[in-house]
Amino acid sequence: MLEIKVKNFYELTTIELYDLLQIRSEVFVVEQNCVYQDLDGKDQKALHIIGYKNNKVLAYTRVFEPGVYFDKASIGRVVVKKDQRQYKYGYEIMKASINAIEERFKTTGIRLSAQSYLIKFYNNLEFREVGEEYLEDGIPHIYMIKN
């Protein structure tokens, strides 16, 4: 079970910020071999959902209130360290993210841009596909929503 912390950008310590940027880079840039601009100026508007075990960041998402990224609340940068995925921490961090949206933003409508190979994972969390698949940074994605 992960220890979950929910913080806005200005509540993050320097070490927490470093750790969450490190896991994002480790997975999205190195593991997925995708050169893209991770530091996109949106972190300051996000709530950061950080999953720890033994004081190490193993899972992370960032969430936005409705109107910041999409018309609905949104979840992005969903990441779990590769050697920890068998423990289902993706579900834990997503459930914590959904709860944070419901509690902080008082809404249940959520939209996200999912890497297409993860459709079943998001379906298991009650998200459904909307529209056609598209490429983002060379990786197939699809929009998904949860009401």
N, C-alpha and C positions, 0 to 999 in steps of 0.2 A: 504494500500500500504506500502510495506517495504522500509526502507532506506537501500540501498545496499552499502557495502564497499568491495573493491577488493584490497587485499594486499598480497605481498609475505611474507614468514615466518619472514624475518628480519625486516619488517615494522610493524609487530604486536606488540602492547603494551602488557605488562604482563597481564593486565586485559582482553584484547581481547583474548589472548591465553587461559587464564583460562576459560573464558566464552564459547569459542568454544569447548574446551575439556570437559567442564561440560555438554553441550547439547549432545555431542556425547556419553558420558558415560550414561547420563540419558536415552537416547533412545536405543542405541545399546547394552549396558550391562544390565541395570536395567529393562527397559520396555520389551525388547526382551529376557531377561533372558539368555544372551549369554556371556559366559566367553571367552574373546579373548584378544589378545594384540593389543589394539587400537594404542598405541604409537609405530609405526612400522618403524620409521626412514625416512618416506617419506614426512612428513610435511614440512621439510626444502626445498624440491624440488617443492612444490605445490604453486599454487595461491589459496588463501583462499577467498571464496565468502561468506560474512556474511550479513544476513538479520536482521535488527533491527526494532523495533517499540517501541517508548517511551524508548529508550536507553537500551532495553533488546534484547538479541539475541534470535530470534524465529526460524530462519532457517539458514542453512549452507550447503556448499559443499566445496570440494577441487578439483582443476582441475590441470591437468598435460599437458605439451606440448608433441607432438608426440615423441615417442622413450624413454620416461622416464618410463612409466608404460606399455603401449601397443604401437603398431606401429602407431596408430592414437592418437590424443589428447584424454584425458579421464577425466571423472567426477566420483568422489567417495565420500563416506561419506555423502550422501544426507540425510539430516535430517531436520525435522520440529517438534517443540514441540507438544506433543500429544494434548494439549488443544487448539491449534491454527490451526489444520489441516483443520477444516471446512472452513477456510478463503482462501483456495487455495494457500497458501504461497509456497507450493511445486512447483507449476508452475512458480511463480515469481522467486524463487531462481534458478530454472533450466534454465529459459530464461536468467537470468543474467549470469549464468555460460556459457551458449552457446555463448552469446554475448562476454563475456570475452575471450573465446577461439578464436572466430573469429577475435576480435580486437587485442589481444596480440600475438597470435600464427599464425595469417593469414591462418587459415585452417577451413574447415567446417566438416571434417571427425572426428567423435567422437565415441569412444567405451566405454562401461561401463559394469560392472557386476551388474545386477539388482536382487534384491530379487524377486522371481518369482511371488509373489502376487501383485507386482506393474507393471506387464507387460502392462496392459491397460493404466496406468498413463504415462509410457514412450512411448507407441504407440501414445498417444495424442500429444506427443512432437516430433513425426516423427522418433522415434527409431524403429527398427525392430529386432526381435530375430535372433540370429545366433547360430547354433549348438544345443546341447542337454542340458537339465537341469542338474545341478550338485550341490553337497552339499559344502558349504563353512561355516565353523564353525557351522555345524549342521543345517544350514538354506538353503532351496532350492534357487538356483540362476540360472540365464541364462545370457549369453553374449548378448548384444544388440549394434547395430551400427546405426549411423545417418550419411548420406553423405551430 
